[in-house]
Amino acid sequence: MAHLEVYGLACNHRTNPVGIADKQPRLSWKLRSDRRGETQSAYRIQVSEGEAFEGSLVWDSGREEGGRSVLVPYGGPALQSRTRYCYRVKVWGAGGEESEWSRPAFFETAFFSESEWSGADWISFPLPEDEQGDEPVAYLRKSFSVAKPVASARVYASALGAYKLFVNGLPADDTQLNPGWTSYAKRVQYQTYDVTGLLSEGGNAIGVMLGNGWYRGKLSWENKRVYGDARAALVLLRVRYADGSEEIVGTDGTWKGSDGALRMSELYQGETYDARLEKKGWSRREFDDSDWASAVPYSHPKSTLVAQESEPVRVVDELVPVSVWTTPRGETLLDMGQNMVGWVRFTVRAKAGTVVTLRHAEVLDKDGNFYVGNLRSAKQTVTYVCSGEGPETFEPVFSFQGFRYVKIEGIPAEQIPGRFVGRVLTSDLRPAGRFRCSDPLINKLADNIVWGQIGNFVDVPTDCPQRDERLGWTGDAQAFARAATYNRNVAPFFAKWLRDLAADQQPDGGVPHVVPDVPAAGYNSAAWGDAAVIVPWIIYERYGDEALLREQYPSMKKWVEYIRAQGDDERLWNTGFHFGDWLGLDAKENSYVGATPRDLIATAFYAHSTGLLAKAAGVLGYAEEAAAYGELRERIAKAFRDEFVTPSGRLASPTQTAYAVALMFDLLEEENRRAAADRLAKLVEESGTQLTTGFVGTPYLCRVLTRFGYGELAYKLLERREYPSWLYPVIRGATTIWEHWDGIKPDGSFWSDDMNSYNHYAYGAVGDWLFGSVSGIDADEAEPGYRRIRLRPLPGGSLTFAEATLDSPYGEIRSAWTRSEDGRSIVYEVTVPANASADVRLAGAKLADVTESGQRLEDAEGVSDVEETAEGLAFRLGSGVYRFEASTAAPANAGAEA
């Protein structure tokens, strides 16, 4: 390896994005070095319209002094729309060594103005609805000629509904469910497709399948259309010939349309496909569309169009069923072995008119039979009517299912093996981290957290992917956002979602319970609406994205000011509806709401959001607002104490959640925090060393216990096998995170039919503690994006080994620890990426007992600022790979805050 290497180039957090509308994109890169303590002293960026760079250079930054390597704004002449730009980077190390140029990466711009849509207009093709009110999917096409050799060709496309684009009979790419789900009244995404290789000289054809998607789909538990009653498409093909001339083909009245084989497609209900009605080759150039009808114009503004912002939805994996069997009721079932989100692709051979039905479910009942009670009104059913023309292969187009089990009807069981495969669907976000330890059940829990994120990050962060409620609940998203950053690169995903949150925010600053907004869901609950402030701060902290923080700052401020305007005392939030500690185990019988008073939770989150807003103002240079909101936060905290804390420092509500949020958000007087933490620990122990928290308290419980010296108690909660615990569902066979701690009871019965999801990521927030405390990898807000890493590994419980890796904006971070068999020593292994540093604390360790690769710690290269404190050993690391040996094993209770 070269001593200093530049790799991992990204633009706006994405790798080689095609179709961005950012006139000043932000460029990032990573460094590799075989020398400890390597930092970047300077960099140089070149941007070109060709990979050769020489002769086509657009911008050369020249040598820029400094260590910045994440989200560096483009600083050259104005970029042109519809243009692909290549860029490369070289750097200089701390000692002046110059790297080679990196391998080029690229970004491609889309439209910079609405006028560039000239040549294409919205079109529609209404079709008669059936007796259930379902409209068949529309098929739209246009034939055209290519007269000369093609240099490049791009399609820019969007829809009111969901669309799939074809060129000459082939899909334009592998993305799914375009244009995605946004706040459609204000923001409709469009996608850019490179179709150069799909065109040929002579006759060509472009085709679009147009379904309901989220825009016209029947959403929420009310099964109603939320956004629009009509579907429409907008497509613009721009062909650039080798001679420099251009040609445009756009949607207009010359396009033709028809119905076809896809008779029904709804996100919740599934799809019905009648292969006897296939119009074979409908999107190919040779197809005879003389009997198709003309498309009709549709009036809709183009001003709402925005270029694709996050990674698109794709099929990212395939699962082969682990078994096929017959239930006690005689049902033929597939077991995918994993609760997944996506669909099944299958191949059948049967006579014409044979109906094959696939029904999808997450779990079986206690007798081993197919169970769909928890789906409520969602049918999750795929119906396929065979054409009888040999082997027939089908997979859904505009619907997806959440399932592990598939009930198959209509074909003999012997036709099933080898012909059915699960296709896993998600926003195609780059994997980030991995956690492993010595306990297989905890490893399975970590896997389940990831699978829950994969299944619920289908363009928006949904609460569940199976029943009639696949909505972007804000409370779930903010509770899980920190954990999510460890599993995937979620920066572009949450950036898109936060823009929709801001778009759907009410004029008074109120925030919907779900984003994009589905009005039936409601507005303005504490810990739900606070996603407007908490999530932007998390993205800033974990990715160093100051631009997104600046963009979202008005939304953050509006939310805090909304709370401030509620009630008679601007320091308390004791009015309005709140979900409270949703699904807390200390709830009264037949209640979903935990015992912690809702106004206590509301005021606590009010203080927390106000404090984060003050921090954001400080980062952005808004000094006066930083001071004002900092002062407001302190007044809210005092009002919290006056209202909810006794003179002796006890919380008036003695619940785990009350103590967890009060301590997490620093709402108690400093001299009372230790006693409060002791009381929280006692509450946990008195409950039988089990948690009683719901959606609000659970994300903070282990973090607070660890912070105040009760790490071993946190480990006991983690390792608990009995209900309620994180591992109880694992023992019951869970492959994702459950909505309820006892979604399936020990006797095999269900918590309820009403609200019982088996893929619900909120309680997966414990993943934040696995990475951030067990392995100890966390970000430092003072130098965000892991420029300065906080490493606080916490050996504890019965674990003998734990390891986490994280692909941070600066490169891979690794933290691992292993206990010796006799328990008298621990080996810590740490990797710090180049151009970053780490502040390490080894709890309970003494300087005399720690060596690095056999050397005294003070003499080890890359180690500095060594300090022995009452809490343990603290020191700073430069980049590099390290191995520390501590001859005494400290308990997880060591290192508590005073």
N, C-alpha and C positions, 0 to 999 in steps of 0.2 A: 504494500500500500504506500502510496505517496505520503510523504510526511504531512502534507496539508492538502486536503481534498474538499472541494465544494460539491454537494449533492443535495437531493431532495428539494429541488426548486418547486415553488408553488406560487400561484397567483390568486389573491383573495381567498386563501385557505384551500384552494383546489389545484389539482394537477391537470395541466393542459386544458383549461376550460374553453369550450366552444360556444360563443354566443353570449358575451357579457356586455352590459351597457354602461360600464364604469369608465368614465373618461380619464380617470387617474387611478388605474389599478395598483394594487399594493403587492409587492414582490417579496418573497421570502426564500431563504436557503439555509442549509445546514452544513456543518463542518465536521470532517474527520481528521484526527491527528493521532500519531503514535507517540506524542509527547505529552506528559502530564502538564496541566495548567495552561494549556493552549487557549489563547483568546484572539479574537480578530482585532487588529489595530486599524485596518482600513479595508475598503472594498471598492470595486468598480463594476458597474452594470453597463451592458450594451444591449440595445434593443434594435432589431432589424426587421425588414420586411421579407427577408430570406434567410435560410440557414447558413449561407456563406458569410454573412455579416459584412465582408468587404464589399464596398460599392453600393450596399443597400442599407447602410446604417441610418437609423432614425434618431437614436439618442445614445450618447456616450456620456455617462456620468463623470468620467474622469476619476481619478483617485479621490475618494471621500474618506476623510479620517473618521475613525470611530468604530464601535463594536456593533452597531445596529445590523441585524440580519433577519429581522422578522417584520413583515408588513411595511416595507420601505416604499413610499409612494413613487410612482413613475414621475419623472421630472423633466421630460423632454417636450418637444413641440406637440401641439394638439394632435391626438390620435384621430385616425379616420375611421368611420364606421365600416362595417362589413370587411374588415381587414384582419388577416392573420399576422401576428407579430411574434417573432422568435426573440428570446432573450437568454443571456448567459452572464455568469458572474465569476469574477476572480477576487481573491482576498489576500491580504497580507497578515501574517501572524504577529504575535507579540514581539518576536525577535526580528521582525522585518522580512521573514521569508515570504516569497510570493508563490501562490498556488498556480496551477494551470487553470485555464478557463474551464468552467463546468461544461457538462454536456448541455446542449441547448434545450430549453423548454419553450412552450408557446402559450399564447392566449389569443383568442379571436374575438373581435368586437362584433356586436350585432347592430341594431339601429340606435342612433343617437337622437333621432327626431321622429315625430309622428308622421311627417310628410314622406318618410321613406317607405311607408306602407302603400304609397300611390301605386296603383296597378292591381290591387287586391281589395275586395270588399267582403264584408260578412255575408254569408249565404246560409240558407236553411233548407231543409227538406222534410216538412212535416209528414207524418204517416199516421194512419188511423190507429187508435188505441183499441186493445181488446177489452173484453168484459171486465177484466181486473184493472183497467186503466193503464196497462203497460203498452208502450209504443215500441215497435221493433227498432233495432239499430238501423240507422240509415247508412247506405253505401253511396259515396259520391266519387265521381271520376272526371278526368279531363284528358283528352288525347291532344298531343302536340308533336311538332317535328323539330328535330335538331339538324341543322343544315351543315354545320361545320365542326371541325375538331373542337372539343371542349377542354378548356383550361381548368375551370372549376365551376361547381354548381352548388348552390345552397338553397335550402327551403327554410323559410321562416313561417311557423304555423302556430295556431292557437285554436281554442274552441270554447264555446259556452256549452259545457258537457265534457265528455271525455272523448279523445280521438286517438286513432292509430293511423300512421301515415305509411303509404306504400308507394314505391316507384317501380314500374315495370314488373309488378307482381311480387316484389320483395319488400319486406319491412325496411323502412328508412334507417332504422337502428334498433337497438335492443332495449330501449327505454319503455316504460309502462305507465299507464294511467295519466298521461299528459292531458291537460297542461298543469295538473296538480291542483291542490286545494288552497285557495287564498280568500281574502275578503273581496269577493267578486265585484261588489259595487264600486270598489276603488282600485282593485289590483287584479289583473288577469295575466298570468304568465304566458309567454310564448317561448318556443324552443327553436333552436337552430340545428339544421341537419346538413351534414356534408354528404351530398348524393352524387358527387362527381363520378364515382365508379359505377353507379347504377344507370347512367345514361349511355346512349349509343347514337350514332348518326342515323337519321331516318325517323321512323315513327317511335313515339314514346307515350307513356301514360302515367299519370299520377292519380292516386286514389286515397280516399279517407274513409275509414269507418268512424261513425259518429254516434256515440252512446250517451247515456245520461250522466254517468260519473257523479261527482259530488254536486255539480251545479244544478242539475235537474233531478238528482236522485231524491228518493224518499228517505230523509234523515231523521235522526233522533227517535226516541221511543214513541213519538206521535205519528211516525211513518208518513210525514208530510214533505212536500217539496218546499225548500226553504228559500232558494235563490231565484230560480226562473222556471217558466213553464215551457219555453221553447229552446231547442238546441240550435247551435249555429257553428260554422267553421270559418276560419280565415287562414288562407294559405297563399304564400308568395314564393314562387320559384324564380331565382335569378341565375341565369346561365351566363358565364363569362367565357367567350370563345378565345381560342388561341391567338386570333388576330387582334384581340383587344376589344372587340365589340361585345355588346350585351343584349340579352333577350329576357323578357319577363313573362311568366305565366302565372296569373293570379285568379283567385276565386271570383267569379262573376256569374252572370246569367247564362253563360255558355256551358257551365258545368252541368252534368247530368246526375240524376240520383234514382235510387230504387230501394226497396226493402231487400231482404235476403234471408239467409238461413238463421241468423241470430235474432230470434223472435222476442226475447226478453233479456235485459241485463240490468240488474240493480245491485248495488254494493252489498246490501244486507241479505237480499233474497237469493242471489245467485244468477244463473243464466239458463236459458232454454235455447237449444240449437237444433234445428231440423235440417239435417244434411240433405234431405230430398229437395230442399229449396235452394241449394247452393247455386250461385251463378259463377260457374267455374271460370277462373281467369279474369274476374271482373276488373282487376287492377292492372291487367297486362295490356300491352299496346294492341294486340290482335283482337281484343274482345269487341263484339258487336253490341253497341249500346243504343241501337236505333229505336228500340222500344222503351228506353228509359225516358223519364220525364225531366224537364228542366228544373234546376234548382231555383229557389226564389230569393230575392234580396232580403236582408235582415238588417234592421236599424239598430246599431249599437256603437257607442263611441270607441274609437281607437286610443283615446287619451288615457285609458286605464291600463293599457298594455305595458308590461314590464318584462324584461328578459329573465330567463331562468336564473334563479338566485342560489339554490342549493343543489346538491347532487341529485340527479334524477332517481326515480324508482326503477329498480331492475330486479330480475331474477338472479340471485347471487349464489344459490346452492340448489342441489337436488338431493332428495332423500328417497332411498329405496325402502319400501315397506319391510318391516322386520318380521311380519307374520300375516297370514290370512287364516281366518277361522270362523266357526259358526257359534253364535251365542246360544244361551239356553232357550231364547225365543225363536231360534232358527234364522237369525239374521246373519248375512255374510258380511264380515268386517275386515277392513285393512287396518293394521296398526303401523303408523309411521314411526313409532318409537320416540317421537318428539312432538310436543305441542308446538305447531308451526303456523305461520301465516303465509298465505299464497294460494295455490291451487294444485289440483292433480291433473297431470297430462296422462292420457290413456289411449290405448289402441284396442279396438274391438273389431270383430268380424261377425256380422249377423245379417239376417235378411232385412230387406227394406221395411221400414215402419217399426222395427224393434226399438223399444224405448229403454234406454239405459239411464238409471238414476243414481246419482251420487249425493248422499247426505253426509254432512260433516259435523262432528262433535268433539268436544275436548276430553271428556271423561266417560267412563262407564258407570252404571249404577252398581249398588253393592252386590247384585246378583250376576254382574258381568254382562248386562245388556246395554244396548245403545241408549244414550241419554242426551236429550236436547232441551230439557226443561229450563236450563239457565240461559238459553238463547232468546227467551221471550218471543217476540214476534218475528225475529230474524229466522229465515228458513235455511239459509246456507245450502241451497240445493242446486245441483247442476243436472239438467235433463238434456239428454242427447238422443235424437231420433235418427236411426241409422238409414243410410242411403242404400245399403245392400251392395255397394260396389267395392268389394274386396276389403282389405284392412283399412280402417278409418281411424285417424288420430285427431284428438281434440284436446284443447285446453282453454279455459276461460280467457276473456279479453278485457272486460271492464268491471269485473267483480273479483273479490278475493274472500277467502274464508280463513277463520281461525279454528284450528282443529288438530287432533292427533289421530282420531279414528274416522274412518270413512265407511258408511254402509252402502253397499252396492246392490242394486236390484236390476234385473232385466237380462243378465247374462249368466251362464253357468259358472260356478266357482272355479272350474278347471281353466277357464280363459283368463283368470286374473293374474296369476304369478308371472312376473317379468314384463307385464304390459301396463303397469301403473307406477307413476313416479311423482313424488311431491316436489313442487317447485316453490322455493322459498323466496318471498317477495319482501323488499325493504328499500328505503332510501339508501343508495349505494355509498355509504360513508366509509372512509378509510379506517380500518381497524387501528386502535391506539394501544391498549394495554392488555395485560394478561396477569391473572393472579393464580398462584398455586401454593399449596401447603401440604403438610403431612396427613391431614384428615381428608379422606375421599369424600365424605359427606359435605364438608365445607367447599371442596373443589366443585362438587355438583351444584351447590348453592351459587357459587360464582358463575358457573356455566348457565344456570337458570336465569340469573340476572341479565346476562348478555342476550339470551334467547328472548327474554321479555322485551328488551330494548329493540332487538331486531324486528320483532313482530308488531310493536307499537310505534315504531318510527317509520311509518309508511306515509311520507310527505309531511305529516303533522304528528306531534307527540300525543297520541291518543291514550285514553285510559284503558281501553280493552279493544280487541280486534274481532270479536266474535258475535256478540249480541247486538241488539238494536240501539247501540249507544257508543259508536266508535268516534268519540269526539275529543277535541283537544283541550281536555280539562286542565285549567291553569294550575290548580292546587297540586295535582299529581306531577305536572311538569316541573314546578319549582322545587318540589320535594326531592325529585330524582335527578335534577340537572347536574349536580356535582358528581354523582356517581356516573352519570352518562358520559361525562368528559373523559373518564378513565377507559371506557370501552371503545369509543369511536370518536373520530374527529367531528364533533357536533357543531363547530363554529358556524359553518354556512347554513346548517339545518336550523339552528335556533335564530340566526340572523333573519332568515326568511320569516319564521314564525313570529318573531318580535315585531316585524314590520306590519304583519297582519293584526297583532295585538294593538299596536298604535293606531292602525286604520280603523279598527272596530271600537276603539275607546270612545266613550260617550263625551258629549260636549262639556259635561261637568267634571270629567276626569275619571268617571267610573269605568270599571273593567269587567267585561263579560266573564261568566264562569267558564266558558269554553271559547277557544280561538282556533279557527275562524268562528265568528259568532253565529250561534243558532239561538234566536231570541227566546225560544221556549225554555232554554236552560237557565236564564236569569243573569243577574249581575251583582258584583260588589261584595263578595265575602272576603273577610280577612283570611290570609294565607293562600287564598286563591288569586285575588286581584294583585296581591303582592308579587306575583310573578313578573309584573311590569318593572319592578325594581331589582328583585333578587336575580333573575336570570341574566339580564345585561351585565350585572356586576360579576357573576360567575364567569361569563364569557370573557370579560376583561381580565379577570384574575388568572384564568387558565390559559388564555391565548394571547394576552397582551393587546387586545383589539380595542384601542382607544377610539378609533373612528366609529365603531358600532356604539360604544358608550356615549359618544357625542350625539350620534344620530338619535339614540333612544332617550337622551336626557329629558327632552320636553315631555315625553310620555311618563317617565319616572316622576317628574315633578308634578305633573297633572294628577297622578294617582295619590301622592302624598297630600296634595292640596285638597283633593276630594275628601280624604279622610278627615283632614283638618276642619272641613266645613260641616262635618256631621255633629249633631247634638249641640249642647249648650256649653261644653267645655272643650276647647280645641286641643287639650292635652290627653283626653280620653276618647276611646271609641267604644261607646256603650249603646249604640243604636243600630237599627237595621238587622237584616238577616245574615246569619253566619252558619257555615257548616260545622264550626267547632272542631273538636278533635274527632274527626270523622272515623267511624268504626272503632273507636277506642273500646277496649275490653272492659273498662269500668263504666260503661253506659248502663242506664237503667234498662230493665227488661222491655223488649220490643222497641228499643230506640237505637238509631244508628249513631247517635252523638255521644261521645265520651263524657265523663263527669266533670272535666275541667270547664269552668265557666267560660262562656263564649266571649264575654266582654274582656276577660283576662287575656285570652288568646288574641283578641282583636287589638287591644292596646299594646301587647307585647310586639306584635308584628308591625304595628304602626311605628313604634320606636325603632324597630330593626330597619324598616324601609327608610325611615327618615335619616337614620345614621348612615346607611349605604348611599343615600342621595347626597348627604354632606360629603362623604368620601369622593363620590363621583364628581361633584362640583370642584373639589380640590384638585383632582387629577386633571380636569379640563381647564383649570385656571380661572374658575369663577369664584374668586376669593370671598367676595361679600356673601354670596349664596352659601358657600361652604361654611362660613362662620354662622350665618343665620340658621341654617338647618342643623348645624351641630348644636347650637344653643337650644333649638326647639327639641331636638332629640333628648337633651338632658332634662328639659322640663317635662317631657312625656315620661321619662324614666322615673322622675320624682313623683309624678302623679300616679304612676303604676305602683310605686311603693306605698304612697299614702292610701291608695284604694285597696290594694290586694296583699299587703305585707303588714304583719303585726309589729308592734313596737320592738318585740324581741327578735325580729328578723325572720319569723316564720311566714310562709305563704298561707293565706287564709284558706286556700284550696289545696289540701294535702294530696295532690295527685302527681304521678310520675311526669306527666306532660307539663303540668304547671311549673314544677321545678326545673325540668329540662329546658323549656324555652326561657325561663327567667335567668338561668345560668348561662345558657348559650348566647343570649343577647346582652349579657352584662347589665341586667336591670336592677340588681341588688347592690346595696352598699358593699364596698370591697371587704370591709371587716366582717360582713355577714355571709360571704359567699362560701367559705369553708364549711360553716355549720349547715348551710343550705345543701351543699353537696353531700354532707354526711346524712342529712335527712332523706335526700333522694336515694342514697344507697340503702338506707334502712327501709324505705318504702319498697324497693326492689326485693330486698331480702325477706321482708315480712309477707310479701305476696307469694313466697315460695320460690324466690329467685327466678321470677318470671316477669315479663313485661306486661303492662296493661295499656300501653300507648296505642293511639290510632295514627291516622295519616299525618297529624301535626307533630306529635311528640316523637314518633319512631325515628325519623332521620337524625335526631339530635341526641338520643339517649346514650348510645355507646360513646359518642364523641365527648359528651359532658362528663360521663363517668371517668373516661380516660384522662381528660384534662385535669380533673381534680384528684387523681391518684387512685381511682378505683378501676384500674385496667383489668385486674383479675376478675372483678365482678362483671365487667363488660364481656370478658371471655366466657364466663359462665352462661351469660345470656346467649352468646353466639353458639356455644357448644351444646346447649340444652336440646334434648331430643323430643321431649314430651310437648304436647300442646300446652300453652301457646309458645311457639318458637319459630325461628327461621328454618330449623332443620326438620321440624315435624312434617311439613309438606314434602320435603325431600324423601323422608322415610316412607311417606305415603305414595311415593312414585312420581311426584311433581317434576316436570321438566321445564317449567317456567315459574314465575312468582304468582302466588294466589292473591286475590282481593281480600279474602278473609283468612285469618290465622287457622280457622277450622272449616275451610271450604268443604272438606270431606272429614267427617267426624271419625273417631276411632272405630265405631261400629259400621262404617261404610256409608252411612246416611249423609245427606247434604245439609249444609247450613241453611240454605233456602233455595227456592227457584227464582226468587224475585231479583236478586242482585248478587250473583255468585260467579264471578269471572275467575278462570284459572290461568289467565295471562294478563296480569295487572301489575305494572312495575313499581308502584309506589313503595312497597316495603323492601324492594330491592335497593333502596337508598343505603342500606347497610354496606353495599359495595364501596361507598365512599370511605367507610371506616376500615374495610379490609385493605384497601390500597393506602389510605392516608394514615392509618395507625398501626395495623398489624405489620405491614411492610414499611410504612412510614413515609411514603412519597406524597408531598403536598407542595402547592405553589405558595409563593410569598408575594403578597399584594404590593410590597414596596418595589419589587422588580418582577412584574407579572410575566406570564407566559413561560414560567420556569427558567427565566434568566438567572434567578437565584432560587434554588430548590431548597425546600425544607425537608430534611430527612430525619424522621423520628421513629425508627423501627422499634417495635414493642413486643418482644418475645413474651409469651404468656400462655395460660391455659395448659392444655395437654399437648399443644403443638410442639414438634421437634424441629420443624422446618417451615419457612414461609418465604415466598419470592414474588415480587411484582416487577413487571417491566412496563414502561410507558414511552411511546413514541411522542415526545414533546415537540413543540415548535423548534427546539434547538437540537433534537436528536434523542436517541434512546437513553432513558434513565432506567437503572436497575437497582433494586434494593432487595437483598436476601439475607436471611440469618438461619443458622443451624446450631442447635444445641448438641453438645457432646453427649454420649450415652450416659455418662455419670451425672450429667446436669451441672457440672462445675465450670464449664466454659461455653462460650458462644463465639462462633465465627460469623462476622458480618462481611458481606460482599457488596460493593457499591460501584456503580458506573455513573459518572457524570459526563455529559456530552461536552464537546469542545465549545468554547465561547459562552459557557455557563459555569456557575459555581454552586456549591451546596453548603448550607449551614447544617451541621450534623449534631445530634445529641444522642448519646448512648446513656439511657436512663440507668442510674445506680452504679455506673462504671467509675473506676478510679484510674488516674493517669498511670500509676505504677503497674496496673494489671492489663494494660492495652498495648499491643504492638501492631504495626502495619507491615505485613509481609516480612515479619521477623525483625523489623527495625523498631527502635524506640519511636514513639509517635512524634516527638518533637523533632526528630531527625529525618522523618519520611518526606520525600519529595512530594510537593503538591499539598501538604498539610500545613495549616497556619492557624493563628489565633487560638491556640489550645488553651482551654480554661477548665479547671476542675471546680465544680459548683456543688452545692448541697443536693441538687437534683440529679447530677450525673456529670458526664464529661461532654464538653461542647468544643467544637472546632470547625474550621472552615476548610473546604476542599476545592481545589481547582479541578479542571476536567481530568478524566483518566479513569482507570480501573484500579480499585483498591480492595485489599483484604485485611480486615481487622480481626485480631484475636483477643477476646476479653476472657481473662482466666477465672472470673467469677460471674455467675449468671445472676443478673438482677431480676427481681420479680416485676411483674407488669404494673404493680402499684407504685414503683419507684418513679421519681421525676414529677411528682404532683406540683401543681401551682400552689403558691402560698395563699 
